[in-house]
């Protein structure tokens, strides 16, 4: 599972430890949802009006489109592996922020075939009732600024 560091005042340590575990459980559920190709489980981690800046156009998605997400998951012949690295969690009151690296790997149908690359991930979560929900996700892959604009899929953390 993910390793994390926690940034909180010392008087919040007990609560933050519990909150940190709950936030990391959301990250683990996202991993499991990809592995099982379960768009419903994936979407359940998000607030319905979450702003999502992911790798696919358009520039922003508002909430998770279940059909679109399931179609993407179904385009893989293998489970979709998501490995996290160097995750850092910051909890402050009813908000939490997670950032680090994710490695996406598996085998796509068609010409793409085997896929494995690292990307950057930032999640902003809000406590809604007793649950943490993602209200913003930003995923990105650097690109080479040498005129080719090729994604830098060969980078490793």
VMD Tcl script that builds the backbone (N, CA, C; Angstrom):
set m [mol new atoms 471]
animate dup $m
set s [atomselect $m all]
$s set {name element resname resid chain x y z} {
  {N N UNK 1 A 0.839 -1.181 0.000}
  {CA C UNK 1 A 0.000 0.000 0.000}
  {C C UNK 1 A 0.878 1.236 0.000}
  {N N UNK 2 A 0.268 2.383 -0.069}
  {CA C UNK 2 A 0.960 3.644 -0.170}
  {C C UNK 2 A 1.683 3.992 1.111}
  {N N UNK 3 A 2.835 4.616 0.954}
  {CA C UNK 3 A 3.482 5.216 2.105}
  {C C UNK 3 A 3.052 6.665 2.139}
  {N N UNK 4 A 2.981 7.230 3.316}
  {CA C UNK 4 A 2.487 8.599 3.422}
  {C C UNK 4 A 3.186 9.323 4.543}
  {N N UNK 5 A 3.230 10.632 4.416}
  {CA C UNK 5 A 3.660 11.472 5.512}
  {C C UNK 5 A 2.483 12.342 5.876}
  {N N UNK 6 A 2.484 12.843 7.078}
  {CA C UNK 6 A 1.334 13.574 7.579}
  {C C UNK 6 A 1.784 14.922 8.095}
  {N N UNK 7 A 1.091 15.990 7.721}
  {CA C UNK 7 A 1.400 17.340 8.168}
  {C C UNK 7 A 0.232 17.856 8.985}
  {N N UNK 8 A 0.346 17.791 10.311}
  {CA C UNK 8 A -0.696 18.302 11.198}
  {C C UNK 8 A -0.064 18.862 12.457}
  {N N UNK 9 A -0.808 19.701 13.160}
  {CA C UNK 9 A -0.346 20.191 14.460}
  {C C UNK 9 A -0.349 19.025 15.438}
  {N N UNK 10 A 0.524 19.073 16.432}
  {CA C UNK 10 A 0.635 17.959 17.382}
  {C C UNK 10 A -0.664 17.698 18.139}
  {N N UNK 11 A -1.484 18.736 18.397}
  {CA C UNK 11 A -2.737 18.521 19.118}
  {C C UNK 11 A -3.794 17.845 18.261}
  {N N UNK 12 A -3.521 17.674 16.979}
  {CA C UNK 12 A -4.463 17.009 16.081}
  {C C UNK 12 A -3.997 15.606 15.710}
  {N N UNK 13 A -2.910 15.153 16.298}
  {CA C UNK 13 A -2.287 13.901 15.879}
  {C C UNK 13 A -3.225 12.710 15.928}
  {N N UNK 14 A -3.933 12.508 17.026}
  {CA C UNK 14 A -4.808 11.337 17.139}
  {C C UNK 14 A -5.875 11.358 16.058}
  {N N UNK 15 A -6.542 12.475 15.872}
  {CA C UNK 15 A -7.584 12.593 14.842}
  {C C UNK 15 A -6.976 12.466 13.450}
  {N N UNK 16 A -5.822 13.097 13.250}
  {CA C UNK 16 A -5.192 13.076 11.928}
  {C C UNK 16 A -4.778 11.661 11.548}
  {N N UNK 17 A -4.306 10.875 12.500}
  {CA C UNK 17 A -3.915 9.506 12.196}
  {C C UNK 17 A -5.123 8.713 11.693}
  {N N UNK 18 A -6.247 8.888 12.347}
  {CA C UNK 18 A -7.496 8.255 11.909}
  {C C UNK 18 A -7.921 8.788 10.542}
  {N N UNK 19 A -7.832 10.101 10.368}
  {CA C UNK 19 A -8.200 10.714 9.087}
  {C C UNK 19 A -7.255 10.270 7.970}
  {N N UNK 20 A -5.968 10.225 8.281}
  {CA C UNK 20 A -4.999 9.779 7.280}
  {C C UNK 20 A -5.338 8.372 6.804}
  {N N UNK 21 A -5.644 7.487 7.740}
  {CA C UNK 21 A -6.000 6.112 7.384}
  {C C UNK 21 A -7.249 6.087 6.512}
  {N N UNK 22 A -8.228 6.915 6.843}
  {CA C UNK 22 A -9.463 6.959 6.048}
  {C C UNK 22 A -9.196 7.486 4.640}
  {N N UNK 23 A -8.338 8.488 4.520}
  {CA C UNK 23 A -8.001 9.044 3.202}
  {C C UNK 23 A -7.237 8.010 2.377}
  {N N UNK 24 A -6.277 7.332 2.992}
  {CA C UNK 24 A -5.531 6.294 2.271}
  {C C UNK 24 A -6.429 5.126 1.890}
  {N N UNK 25 A -7.485 4.874 2.674}
  {CA C UNK 25 A -8.451 3.833 2.306}
  {C C UNK 25 A -9.178 4.211 1.014}
  {N N UNK 26 A -9.439 5.495 0.810}
  {CA C UNK 26 A -10.044 5.951 -0.457}
  {C C UNK 26 A -9.091 5.651 -1.608}
  {N N UNK 27 A -7.809 5.962 -1.434}
  {CA C UNK 27 A -6.805 5.691 -2.471}
  {C C UNK 27 A -6.742 4.197 -2.763}
  {N N UNK 28 A -6.773 3.371 -1.727}
  {CA C UNK 28 A -6.750 1.919 -1.912}
  {C C UNK 28 A -8.001 1.433 -2.633}
  {N N UNK 29 A -9.145 2.036 -2.337}
  {CA C UNK 29 A -10.386 1.653 -3.019}
  {C C UNK 29 A -10.318 2.012 -4.499}
  {N N UNK 30 A -9.704 3.142 -4.841}
  {CA C UNK 30 A -9.506 3.490 -6.257}
  {C C UNK 30 A -8.653 2.429 -6.951}
  {N N UNK 31 A -7.594 1.980 -6.262}
  {CA C UNK 31 A -6.720 0.937 -6.827}
  {C C UNK 31 A -7.516 -0.338 -7.064}
  {N N UNK 32 A -8.301 -0.738 -6.066}
  {CA C UNK 32 A -9.097 -1.968 -6.193}
  {C C UNK 32 A -10.144 -1.838 -7.290}
  {N N UNK 33 A -10.766 -0.679 -7.403}
  {CA C UNK 33 A -11.773 -0.462 -8.450}
  {C C UNK 33 A -11.162 -0.623 -9.837}
  {N N UNK 34 A -9.934 -0.132 -10.025}
  {CA C UNK 34 A -9.263 -0.318 -11.310}
  {C C UNK 34 A -8.940 -1.790 -11.539}
  {N N UNK 35 A -8.395 -2.428 -10.523}
  {CA C UNK 35 A -8.020 -3.836 -10.640}
  {C C UNK 35 A -9.228 -4.695 -11.020}
  {N N UNK 36 A -10.376 -4.407 -10.405}
  {CA C UNK 36 A -11.600 -5.167 -10.655}
  {C C UNK 36 A -12.430 -4.617 -11.820}
  {N N UNK 37 A -11.968 -3.520 -12.412}
  {CA C UNK 37 A -12.693 -2.851 -13.508}
  {C C UNK 37 A -14.128 -2.528 -13.087}
  {N N UNK 38 A -14.245 -1.895 -11.923}
  {CA C UNK 38 A -15.532 -1.601 -11.323}
  {C C UNK 38 A -15.752 -0.089 -11.298}
  {N N UNK 39 A -16.375 0.448 -12.328}
  {CA C UNK 39 A -16.587 1.894 -12.442}
  {C C UNK 39 A -17.468 2.419 -11.321}
  {N N UNK 40 A -18.437 1.637 -10.864}
  {CA C UNK 40 A -19.308 2.068 -9.777}
  {C C UNK 40 A -18.546 2.291 -8.478}
  {N N UNK 41 A -17.659 1.366 -8.144}
  {CA C UNK 41 A -16.836 1.504 -6.950}
  {C C UNK 41 A -15.908 2.703 -7.077}
  {N N UNK 42 A -15.341 2.887 -8.263}
  {CA C UNK 42 A -14.483 4.043 -8.526}
  {C C UNK 42 A -15.258 5.341 -8.299}
  {N N UNK 43 A -16.412 5.464 -8.934}
  {CA C UNK 43 A -17.211 6.693 -8.863}
  {C C UNK 43 A -17.679 6.992 -7.452}
  {N N UNK 44 A -17.904 5.958 -6.649}
  {CA C UNK 44 A -18.398 6.147 -5.284}
  {C C UNK 44 A -17.397 6.889 -4.401}
  {N N UNK 45 A -16.153 6.977 -4.824}
  {CA C UNK 45 A -15.132 7.682 -4.042}
  {C C UNK 45 A -15.153 9.193 -4.298}
  {N N UNK 46 A -15.924 9.618 -5.291}
  {CA C UNK 46 A -15.952 11.013 -5.711}
  {C C UNK 46 A -17.244 11.695 -5.290}
  {N N UNK 47 A -17.150 12.980 -5.010}
  {CA C UNK 47 A -18.336 13.800 -4.860}
  {C C UNK 47 A -18.992 13.883 -6.245}
  {N N UNK 48 A -20.315 13.897 -6.341}
  {CA C UNK 48 A -20.972 13.922 -7.652}
  {C C UNK 48 A -20.558 15.099 -8.542}
  {N N UNK 49 A -20.165 16.215 -7.928}
  {CA C UNK 49 A -19.788 17.393 -8.712}
  {C C UNK 49 A -18.279 17.633 -8.716}
  {N N UNK 50 A -17.482 16.599 -8.460}
  {CA C UNK 50 A -16.024 16.736 -8.416}
  {C C UNK 50 A -15.486 17.274 -9.743}
  {N N UNK 51 A -14.484 18.120 -9.643}
  {CA C UNK 51 A -13.762 18.585 -10.832}
  {C C UNK 51 A -12.590 17.640 -11.060}
  {N N UNK 52 A -12.572 17.017 -12.229}
  {CA C UNK 52 A -11.572 15.998 -12.536}
  {C C UNK 52 A -10.755 16.452 -13.735}
  {N N UNK 53 A -9.458 16.628 -13.511}
  {CA C UNK 53 A -8.505 16.959 -14.568}
  {C C UNK 53 A -7.679 15.694 -14.790}
  {N N UNK 54 A -8.135 14.837 -15.710}
  {CA C UNK 54 A -7.388 13.605 -15.942}
  {C C UNK 54 A -6.740 13.631 -17.313}
  {N N UNK 55 A -6.215 12.500 -17.749}
  {CA C UNK 55 A -5.454 12.452 -18.992}
  {C C UNK 55 A -6.327 12.558 -20.235}
  {N N UNK 56 A -7.596 12.206 -20.132}
  {CA C UNK 56 A -8.488 12.206 -21.298}
  {C C UNK 56 A -9.176 13.571 -21.463}
  {N N UNK 57 A -9.366 14.006 -22.715}
  {CA C UNK 57 A -10.128 15.237 -22.947}
  {C C UNK 57 A -11.550 15.075 -22.446}
  {N N UNK 58 A -12.225 16.151 -22.166}
  {CA C UNK 58 A -11.855 17.558 -22.304}
  {C C UNK 58 A -10.946 18.005 -21.152}
  {N N UNK 59 A -10.737 19.311 -21.023}
  {CA C UNK 59 A -9.853 19.829 -19.989}
  {C C UNK 59 A -10.365 19.527 -18.588}
  {N N UNK 60 A -11.673 19.467 -18.408}
  {CA C UNK 60 A -12.243 19.167 -17.099}
  {C C UNK 60 A -13.467 18.272 -17.266}
  {N N UNK 61 A -13.597 17.332 -16.366}
  {CA C UNK 61 A -14.795 16.505 -16.254}
  {C C UNK 61 A -15.469 16.911 -14.950}
  {N N UNK 62 A -16.778 17.022 -14.947}
  {CA C UNK 62 A -17.522 17.344 -13.739}
  {C C UNK 62 A -18.223 16.079 -13.267}
  {N N UNK 63 A -17.666 15.465 -12.226}
  {CA C UNK 63 A -18.169 14.185 -11.756}
  {C C UNK 63 A -17.672 13.055 -12.646}
  {N N UNK 64 A -17.943 11.844 -12.224}
  {CA C UNK 64 A -17.520 10.649 -12.974}
  {C C UNK 64 A -18.675 10.198 -13.848}
  {N N UNK 65 A -18.413 10.071 -15.147}
  {CA C UNK 65 A -19.384 9.517 -16.080}
  {C C UNK 65 A -19.222 7.996 -16.032}
  {N N UNK 66 A -20.170 7.306 -15.406}
  {CA C UNK 66 A -20.055 5.854 -15.209}
  {C C UNK 66 A -19.895 5.088 -16.515}
  {N N UNK 67 A -20.681 5.438 -17.515}
  {CA C UNK 67 A -20.582 4.705 -18.794}
  {C C UNK 67 A -19.223 4.916 -19.449}
  {N N UNK 68 A -18.760 6.153 -19.431}
  {CA C UNK 68 A -17.452 6.453 -20.020}
  {C C UNK 68 A -16.335 5.728 -19.273}
  {N N UNK 69 A -16.382 5.758 -17.938}
  {CA C UNK 69 A -15.346 5.098 -17.140}
  {C C UNK 69 A -15.382 3.589 -17.339}
  {N N UNK 70 A -16.580 2.987 -17.366}
  {CA C UNK 70 A -16.677 1.540 -17.561}
  {C C UNK 70 A -16.203 1.147 -18.952}
  {N N UNK 71 A -16.531 1.953 -19.965}
  {CA C UNK 71 A -16.058 1.668 -21.332}
  {C C UNK 71 A -14.535 1.689 -21.380}
  {N N UNK 72 A -13.925 2.651 -20.701}
  {CA C UNK 72 A -12.461 2.718 -20.662}
  {C C UNK 72 A -11.908 1.483 -19.956}
  {N N UNK 73 A -12.495 1.121 -18.825}
  {CA C UNK 73 A -12.025 -0.058 -18.095}
  {C C UNK 73 A -12.181 -1.323 -18.933}
  {N N UNK 74 A -13.252 -1.408 -19.685}
  {CA C UNK 74 A -13.493 -2.580 -20.531}
  {C C UNK 74 A -12.562 -2.645 -21.735}
  {N N UNK 75 A -11.817 -1.578 -22.005}
  {CA C UNK 75 A -10.880 -1.576 -23.129}
  {C C UNK 75 A -9.553 -2.248 -22.764}
  {N N UNK 76 A -9.459 -2.785 -21.566}
  {CA C UNK 76 A -8.267 -3.499 -21.105}
  {C C UNK 76 A -8.548 -5.000 -21.101}
  {N N UNK 77 A -7.565 -5.790 -21.558}
  {CA C UNK 77 A -7.720 -7.248 -21.545}
  {C C UNK 77 A -7.264 -7.844 -20.215}
  {N N UNK 78 A -6.507 -7.081 -19.441}
  {CA C UNK 78 A -6.013 -7.533 -18.147}
  {C C UNK 78 A -6.574 -6.617 -17.062}
  {N N UNK 79 A -6.418 -7.022 -15.810}
  {CA C UNK 79 A -6.738 -6.065 -14.742}
  {C C UNK 79 A -5.888 -4.805 -14.912}
  {N N UNK 80 A -6.414 -3.684 -14.461}
  {CA C UNK 80 A -5.699 -2.409 -14.548}
  {C C UNK 80 A -4.964 -2.213 -13.234}
  {N N UNK 81 A -3.654 -2.268 -13.310}
  {CA C UNK 81 A -2.822 -2.147 -12.108}
  {C C UNK 81 A -2.514 -0.669 -11.863}
  {N N UNK 82 A -2.735 -0.226 -10.635}
  {CA C UNK 82 A -2.374 1.126 -10.213}
  {C C UNK 82 A -1.488 0.977 -8.977}
  {N N UNK 83 A -0.232 1.337 -9.097}
  {CA C UNK 83 A 0.694 1.288 -7.973}
  {C C UNK 83 A 1.027 2.714 -7.566}
  {N N UNK 84 A 0.980 2.994 -6.271}
  {CA C UNK 84 A 1.310 4.332 -5.794}
  {C C UNK 84 A 2.702 4.355 -5.201}
  {N N UNK 85 A 3.287 5.542 -5.243}
  {CA C UNK 85 A 4.626 5.725 -4.689}
  {C C UNK 85 A 4.754 7.151 -4.166}
  {N N UNK 86 A 5.414 7.275 -3.046}
  {CA C UNK 86 A 5.733 8.576 -2.456}
  {C C UNK 86 A 4.495 9.434 -2.218}
  {N N UNK 87 A 3.391 8.797 -1.810}
  {CA C UNK 87 A 2.192 9.574 -1.509}
  {C C UNK 87 A 2.403 10.366 -0.232}
  {N N UNK 88 A 1.977 11.613 -0.267}
  {CA C UNK 88 A 2.005 12.468 0.909}
  {C C UNK 88 A 0.575 12.909 1.188}
  {N N UNK 89 A 0.169 12.799 2.434}
  {CA C UNK 89 A -1.182 13.138 2.854}
  {C C UNK 89 A -1.107 14.309 3.832}
  {N N UNK 90 A -1.913 15.312 3.589}
  {CA C UNK 90 A -2.055 16.431 4.510}
  {C C UNK 90 A -3.533 16.541 4.865}
  {N N UNK 91 A -3.839 16.539 6.152}
  {CA C UNK 91 A -5.212 16.656 6.622}
  {C C UNK 91 A -5.323 17.937 7.428}
  {N N UNK 92 A -6.344 18.728 7.122}
  {CA C UNK 92 A -6.625 19.945 7.882}
  {C C UNK 92 A -8.136 20.073 8.014}
  {N N UNK 93 A -8.640 19.784 9.193}
  {CA C UNK 93 A -10.085 19.863 9.416}
  {C C UNK 93 A -10.830 18.893 8.514}
  {N N UNK 94 A -11.748 19.432 7.714}
  {CA C UNK 94 A -12.571 18.599 6.831}
  {C C UNK 94 A -12.003 18.469 5.426}
  {N N UNK 95 A -10.734 18.858 5.238}
  {CA C UNK 95 A -10.110 18.750 3.922}
  {C C UNK 95 A -8.819 17.952 4.014}
  {N N UNK 96 A -8.530 17.220 2.955}
  {CA C UNK 96 A -7.293 16.450 2.871}
  {C C UNK 96 A -6.746 16.563 1.452}
  {N N UNK 97 A -5.433 16.534 1.364}
  {CA C UNK 97 A -4.754 16.596 0.074}
  {C C UNK 97 A -3.763 15.446 -0.001}
  {N N UNK 98 A -3.741 14.787 -1.133}
  {CA C UNK 98 A -2.837 13.665 -1.375}
  {C C UNK 98 A -2.118 13.952 -2.681}
  {N N UNK 99 A -0.800 13.796 -2.679}
  {CA C UNK 99 A -0.083 13.892 -3.951}
  {C C UNK 99 A 1.091 12.921 -3.951}
  {N N UNK 100 A 1.416 12.489 -5.155}
  {CA C UNK 100 A 2.501 11.539 -5.337}
  {C C UNK 100 A 2.477 11.001 -6.748}
  {N N UNK 101 A 2.976 9.785 -6.905}
  {CA C UNK 101 A 3.088 9.158 -8.227}
  {C C UNK 101 A 2.232 7.906 -8.298}
  {N N UNK 102 A 1.697 7.656 -9.480}
  {CA C UNK 102 A 0.964 6.428 -9.760}
  {C C UNK 102 A 1.562 5.774 -10.997}
  {N N UNK 103 A 1.699 4.462 -10.950}
  {CA C UNK 103 A 2.115 3.717 -12.152}
  {C C UNK 103 A 0.889 2.965 -12.643}
  {N N UNK 104 A 0.535 3.210 -13.882}
  {CA C UNK 104 A -0.582 2.548 -14.554}
  {C C UNK 104 A -0.002 1.468 -15.445}
  {N N UNK 105 A -0.500 0.241 -15.298}
  {CA C UNK 105 A 0.009 -0.827 -16.155}
  {C C UNK 105 A -1.070 -1.871 -16.401}
  {N N UNK 106 A -0.890 -2.565 -17.499}
  {CA C UNK 106 A -1.811 -3.598 -17.931}
  {C C UNK 106 A -1.715 -3.734 -19.436}
  {N N UNK 107 A -2.675 -4.445 -20.008}
  {CA C UNK 107 A -2.676 -4.648 -21.463}
  {C C UNK 107 A -3.992 -4.146 -22.030}
  {N N UNK 108 A -3.868 -3.215 -22.979}
  {CA C UNK 108 A -5.026 -2.650 -23.666}
  {C C UNK 108 A -5.365 -3.516 -24.879}
  {N N UNK 109 A -6.631 -3.482 -25.263}
  {CA C UNK 109 A -7.045 -4.136 -26.511}
  {C C UNK 109 A -6.478 -3.335 -27.684}
  {N N UNK 110 A -6.245 -4.001 -28.797}
  {CA C UNK 110 A -5.816 -3.291 -30.001}
  {C C UNK 110 A -4.332 -3.003 -30.044}
  {N N UNK 111 A -3.992 -1.979 -30.797}
  {CA C UNK 111 A -2.599 -1.674 -31.115}
  {C C UNK 111 A -1.776 -1.237 -29.911}
  {N N UNK 112 A -2.401 -0.639 -28.908}
  {CA C UNK 112 A -1.630 -0.161 -27.756}
  {C C UNK 112 A -0.928 -1.287 -27.023}
  {N N UNK 113 A -1.601 -2.405 -26.850}
  {CA C UNK 113 A -0.993 -3.546 -26.174}
  {C C UNK 113 A -0.597 -3.233 -24.742}
  {N N UNK 114 A 0.593 -3.681 -24.366}
  {CA C UNK 114 A 1.086 -3.527 -23.011}
  {C C UNK 114 A 1.369 -2.054 -22.692}
  {N N UNK 115 A 0.905 -1.621 -21.518}
  {CA C UNK 115 A 1.053 -0.237 -21.078}
  {C C UNK 115 A 1.680 -0.239 -19.695}
  {N N UNK 116 A 2.641 0.630 -19.482}
  {CA C UNK 116 A 3.214 0.821 -18.159}
  {C C UNK 116 A 3.902 2.174 -18.135}
  {N N UNK 117 A 3.380 3.091 -17.317}
  {CA C UNK 117 A 4.013 4.402 -17.194}
  {C C UNK 117 A 3.644 5.035 -15.865}
  {N N UNK 118 A 4.496 5.965 -15.452}
  {CA C UNK 118 A 4.275 6.720 -14.217}
  {C C UNK 118 A 3.615 8.047 -14.549}
  {N N UNK 119 A 2.762 8.497 -13.635}
  {CA C UNK 119 A 2.128 9.803 -13.783}
  {C C UNK 119 A 2.073 10.464 -12.415}
  {N N UNK 120 A 1.745 11.749 -12.432}
  {CA C UNK 120 A 1.614 12.504 -11.191}
  {C C UNK 120 A 0.142 12.571 -10.820}
  {N N UNK 121 A -0.148 12.533 -9.519}
  {CA C UNK 121 A -1.527 12.534 -9.052}
  {C C UNK 121 A -1.675 13.463 -7.857}
  {N N UNK 122 A -2.719 14.268 -7.883}
  {CA C UNK 122 A -3.116 15.085 -6.739}
  {C C UNK 122 A -4.602 14.881 -6.515}
  {N N UNK 123 A -4.969 14.569 -5.286}
  {CA C UNK 123 A -6.371 14.417 -4.899}
  {C C UNK 123 A -6.677 15.410 -3.790}
  {N N UNK 124 A -7.801 16.072 -3.904}
  {CA C UNK 124 A -8.322 16.919 -2.837}
  {C C UNK 124 A -9.607 16.266 -2.371}
  {N N UNK 125 A -9.698 16.010 -1.072}
  {CA C UNK 125 A -10.860 15.338 -0.501}
  {C C UNK 125 A -11.531 16.235 0.530}
  {N N UNK 126 A -12.817 16.028 0.684}
  {CA C UNK 126 A -13.596 16.748 1.683}
  {C C UNK 126 A -14.350 15.717 2.514}
  {N N UNK 127 A -14.379 15.950 3.827}
  {CA C UNK 127 A -15.177 15.088 4.680}
  {C C UNK 127 A -16.639 15.479 4.459}
  {N N UNK 128 A -17.442 14.522 4.018}
  {CA C UNK 128 A -18.872 14.747 3.785}
  {C C UNK 128 A -19.614 13.785 4.691}
  {N N UNK 129 A -20.128 14.333 5.796}
  {CA C UNK 129 A -20.698 13.479 6.835}
  {C C UNK 129 A -19.561 12.739 7.499}
  {N N UNK 130 A -19.614 11.420 7.498}
  {CA C UNK 130 A -18.538 10.625 8.100}
  {C C UNK 130 A -17.592 10.033 7.050}
  {N N UNK 131 A -17.788 10.380 5.794}
  {CA C UNK 131 A -16.991 9.813 4.703}
  {C C UNK 131 A -16.107 10.870 4.048}
  {N N UNK 132 A -14.974 10.439 3.536}
  {CA C UNK 132 A -14.124 11.297 2.725}
  {C C UNK 132 A -14.482 11.073 1.265}
  {N N UNK 133 A -14.686 12.147 0.515}
  {CA C UNK 133 A -14.994 12.070 -0.912}
  {C C UNK 133 A -14.016 12.954 -1.673}
  {N N UNK 134 A -13.619 12.501 -2.841}
  {CA C UNK 134 A -12.729 13.284 -3.700}
  {C C UNK 134 A -13.553 14.396 -4.336}
  {N N UNK 135 A -13.089 15.634 -4.177}
  {CA C UNK 135 A -13.768 16.781 -4.787}
  {C C UNK 135 A -12.962 17.350 -5.950}
  {N N UNK 136 A -11.684 16.948 -6.040}
  {CA C UNK 136 A -10.846 17.369 -7.164}
  {C C UNK 136 A -9.756 16.337 -7.370}
  {N N UNK 137 A -9.553 15.968 -8.623}
  {CA C UNK 137 A -8.459 15.075 -8.995}
  {C C UNK 137 A -7.704 15.719 -10.140}
  {N N UNK 138 A -6.382 15.672 -10.054}
  {CA C UNK 138 A -5.544 16.169 -11.147}
  {C C UNK 138 A -4.472 15.124 -11.423}
  {N N UNK 139 A -4.513 14.577 -12.625}
  {CA C UNK 139 A -3.548 13.586 -13.072}
  {C C UNK 139 A -2.820 14.143 -14.278}
  {N N UNK 140 A -1.491 13.962 -14.322}
  {CA C UNK 140 A -0.750 14.491 -15.471}
  {C C UNK 140 A 0.477 13.648 -15.766}
  {N N UNK 141 A 0.904 13.747 -17.009}
  {CA C UNK 141 A 2.144 13.148 -17.477}
  {C C UNK 141 A 2.954 14.290 -18.085}
  {N N UNK 142 A 4.221 14.457 -17.670}
  {CA C UNK 142 A 5.025 15.507 -18.298}
  {C C UNK 142 A 5.197 15.216 -19.789}
  {N N UNK 143 A 5.514 16.248 -20.540}
  {CA C UNK 143 A 5.792 16.039 -21.958}
  {C C UNK 143 A 7.119 16.690 -22.306}
  {N N UNK 144 A 7.733 16.178 -23.370}
  {CA C UNK 144 A 9.017 16.705 -23.815}
  {C C UNK 144 A 8.797 18.023 -24.540}
  {N N UNK 145 A 9.516 19.031 -24.103}
  {CA C UNK 145 A 9.363 20.371 -24.655}
  {C C UNK 145 A 10.435 20.633 -25.717}
  {N N UNK 146 A 10.712 19.605 -26.514}
  {CA C UNK 146 A 11.728 19.692 -27.564}
  {C C UNK 146 A 11.104 19.902 -28.940}
  {N N UNK 147 A 9.837 20.272 -28.952}
  {CA C UNK 147 A 9.136 20.479 -30.221}
  {C C UNK 147 A 8.301 19.292 -30.638}
  {N N UNK 148 A 8.535 18.119 -30.026}
  {CA C UNK 148 A 7.764 16.934 -30.398}
  {C C UNK 148 A 6.480 16.818 -29.582}
  {N N UNK 149 A 6.473 17.407 -28.398}
  {CA C UNK 149 A 5.338 17.329 -27.470}
  {C C UNK 149 A 4.968 15.888 -27.112}
  {N N UNK 150 A 5.945 14.977 -27.207}
  {CA C UNK 150 A 5.723 13.581 -26.838}
  {C C UNK 150 A 5.520 13.458 -25.335}
  {N N UNK 151 A 4.562 12.637 -24.881}
  {CA C UNK 151 A 4.436 12.400 -23.454}
  {C C UNK 151 A 5.682 11.678 -22.948}
  {N N UNK 152 A 6.121 12.023 -21.767}
  {CA C UNK 152 A 7.341 11.447 -21.187}
  {C C UNK 152 A 6.997 10.183 -20.403}
  {N N UNK 153 A 6.543 9.177 -21.121}
  {CA C UNK 153 A 6.155 7.908 -20.505}
  {C C UNK 153 A 7.355 7.115 -19.988}
  {N N UNK 154 A 8.570 7.546 -20.332}
  {CA C UNK 154 A 9.759 6.809 -19.933}
  {C C UNK 154 A 10.326 7.263 -18.594}
  {N N UNK 155 A 9.693 8.227 -17.931}
  {CA C UNK 155 A 10.203 8.718 -16.643}
  {C C UNK 155 A 9.793 7.794 -15.498}
  {N N UNK 156 A 10.668 7.711 -14.515}
  {CA C UNK 156 A 10.406 6.936 -13.295}
  {C C UNK 156 A 10.706 7.811 -12.088}
  {N N UNK 157 A 9.941 7.654 -11.014}
  {CA C UNK 157 A 10.253 8.453 -9.817}
  {C C UNK 157 A 11.537 7.985 -9.159}
}
mol reanalyze $m
mol bondsrecalc $m
mol representation Tube
mol addrep $m
